[in-house]
Amino acid sequence: MNTTRLIALPTVLIAAQAFAADAPPATSTQTPDPAMHRYMIERTFPAGALDGVDANVKRQVNDKNSTVGVRWIQSYANADKTKTYCIYEGPDEASVRKAAELNQLPVDRVTEVPVTLLPR
């Protein structure tokens, strides 16, 4: 993994505006579904493309995601909202990519992130 990206990512995430998916957050008491995998999707958008993201848009995205067994967990954006880092759950990478296609969302990179590292 590129060390520069790893160091830069926390800076982006700290300064980013979150676009929550209006889905109930996972809690530590939930047992993870072994059939589901977690992915980080990097996306690049033109300036202003995210300005219209409201509850209705989020619902439409979630509805289309559910047709392929994918769940949007949370997204972070850089300050000018041209890059997002989105956390999704799905059965496989192909399903996550299909959900993006259904929602006409760009995909720069998909990375499976099966390990959670907590500061405590």
N, C-alpha and C positions, 0 to 999 in steps of 0.2 A: 504494500500500500504506500502511496506517496505521502511522506511525512509532512510535507507542506500542507496538503489537503487536510490531513488529520489535525494539524494544529489550527488551521484556519476554520474548520467546521465549528468548533465551540464558539468562536468569535461571531460567526454568522448566526448561529442559533441563539446566542445571548442577545444579539442586537435585532433579531428578526421579529416580525409580527407573526403571531400564530394564526392559522386559519383552521380552527377546530372543526371537526366534521359533524358535530351535533350527535355523535354516537356516544353511548355511555362509556366512560373510561374503564379500561381494564383495572382491576384491583388485585392486590396481592393475594386475596383469598380465592380468586378464580383459578381453576386448573386449566393450564393451556391445552388446547386441542392439538394432539400430536399430528393430525392431518393438515393443520394450518401452519403456514410459514410466514415469517415477518420479513418485509422488504423495505428498503429505502429507495425511493424513486426521485432522481434529480430531473428537474424540468427547467427549460428556459422559455420565457414568455416575452412578447413585445411589451414595451412600456405601456401601462394603462390597461393591459388585458385582464388583470385581477381586480380592477376597481369595482366591477359589478358582481363580485362574489357575495351573495346574500344567502339567507336561509333557504330560499326557493331553489337557487342554483345548487346548494349543498345537498338538498333533498333529491334533486334530479340525479346528481352524481351518485349518491348512495343507492338510489333505486336501480340505476343501470349496473353499478358494481355488484349488487346482490344477485343479478341474473347470471353471473359467472362465479359466484361464491367468494367474492372479494369484499373486504371491509376497509374503509378509509379510517385510519386511527387519528392522525394529526398531521398538520403541515406547518412548516416554517418558511418564511420568505425573507429575502435580503431586504435592505432598506428601500430600494427603489422598486421592489416587487417584480423583478425580472427573472429571479431564480427562486425555485422552491425546492424543498427537501421534504418529501412526504413519506410518512410511515403507513404501510398497508399490511393487511393480513390476507393471505390467500392460499389456495391449495398448491400453487406452483407459479413460477415466473410467467409462463404463458398466459395464465388467467389474469395476472396483474396487467400484463401488456394488452390483453383483450379488453379489459375494463377501461384502460386509457383510450384505446381505439374507439370504443363505444361512446365515450365522453368527449371525443375529439380533443384529447389532451396530449401535449408533446411528451416524449420520453427521451431524455438524454442518456440515462444510465439507470439500470436496476441492479441493486446489490442486496443479496440475502443477508439479513442481520439477525442471526439466531441467538446471539449472546447479548445479555443485558448487563451493563456495568453500572453500578450505582455508587455514588460518592460516599455512602456510609457502609 
